Amino acid sequence: MKSVETEAKNLRGSHPKACEELGVSREDLEVEVLSTFQRISGPGAKNARIRATVKEKAAPPASEVRPSGAHSDPQAAETAKKTLQISFVS
């Protein structure tokens, strides 16, 4: 899984940076907050920091997986079957 750590002045600002670096949309990220913005002004101020990880794509259930070239239209499958039968009979 690809992940990246980013920081910005607030948590909202760190999400777009992570999306850009990973090349995905916000919906495709799992975000862990590492630290939040500290309101201390001056040299001790700290930015918000996150770790963003690209979510794994869930595999479709086996019942939804079709072999390559499988017909999703039953009528088209029946027509193909009849065509093949005629080809072999002739």
N, C-alpha and C positions, 0 to 999 in steps of 0.2 A: 504494500500500500504506500502511496506517495503521501508525504506530509510535509508541512512547512510551519515554521514559527514566525509570526509577524508581530509588530507592535505599532501602536499609534497613540494619539492623545486620549482616545476613548475606544471602547470595544467595537462600536459601529465602524470606526475608521480602519480597524484591523481586518475586518472581513473582506472588503474589496481587494485589499492587497493580497490576501491569501488566494482569493479567486483568480486574480490575474496571474500570480506566480504558478498556480497549478493548472490553469486553463480550464476551469470548470465553473458552473454556476453555484450560488450559495446553497441551493437545495441538495447539491451533490457533496456537501462537506459535513463532516462531524467536527464540532468545535469544542475544544477544551480550554477553559479560561485558566491561564497560568498566573496572571496578576492583573489587578485593576488599577486604574489611574489613581495616583496619589495626589491629593490637592495641595501638596507642599509646593510653594513657589521657590524658584531659584535653582541652584545646582543639585539639590536633593530630590527634585521632582522626578517621578517615574511614570512612564507611559503604561498603558494597558498592553498586555501581552497574551497572545493566544497560540495554540497549536491546532492547525487545521489539517484534517486527514480526509482524503477522498474516500467516500463511501464505496463499499464493494457492491457491485451490481448483483442482485439476487438472481439466481438461475430460475427460469420458469419451471413450474412443476412438470414432472415427466409426462403427465397426461396431455400437456399442451405442446410438447415437443413433437414435431413432425419430421419424418425423414426428408431429406432434400428431394425436391421434385414431387412431393405429395400434393394431391389436389385438395383444396379446401371447399370446392364446389362439388357436391355429390352428383349433380347433373352432368358436369363436365367429365367426371370420372366414369360415369356410366356410358357416355358417348364415346370416350376413348376405348373403353372395354369392347363395345360393339364394333368399333372400327377395326380393332385388332382381330376380333373374331372373323370378320368379313375378309380381312387380308389373308388369314391363314386358310380359310375355306376355299377361296378362289384359286 
